[in-house]
Amino acid sequence: MVELIIDLWTGAVPLRHAFWWYAVAYGLVVNLMTSLVFLALLVNDASPISLIVAFLSPVPFNLFVVVAVWRSADHYRGPKKWADLARVGTVIWLVILTAA
């Protein structure tokens, strides 16, 4: 597990895996789960601090994945446009998921 985290952080994971699996698929799951926790806390009149923590909890994962995709795009040997689209797409996707 630690090796995978290091590989993601350094961009050693192929771009298609970093983007489709970690940014899109796992990003959706992480953000959906934290949104459900946030809504459960909201419905149960949780403290404002609990709500803030729940709302911001996916941010570290999202930032990590943006860095992972960005660095994987640096190592991508295909057309530059796909690396650039992956970078932009990841940022937009995770901003939307975080804000939703």
FENURVEN-V184154 format. One line per field, one symbol per residue. phi: phi as a letter, one per 30 degrees, with the letter a starting at -180 (. if undefined). burial: + if it has 9 or more other ideal C-beta (glycine too) atoms within 8 Angstrom, else -. Layout:
phi=???
burial=???
This chain:
phi=.ddddddddciddeeddddddddddddddedddddddedddddchddeddddddddddeedddedddddeddddcdcdeeddddddddddddeddddddd
burial=-----++++-+-+-+-+++-++++-+++-++--++-++--++-------++--+--++--++-++++++++++-++-----+++-++-+++-++--++--
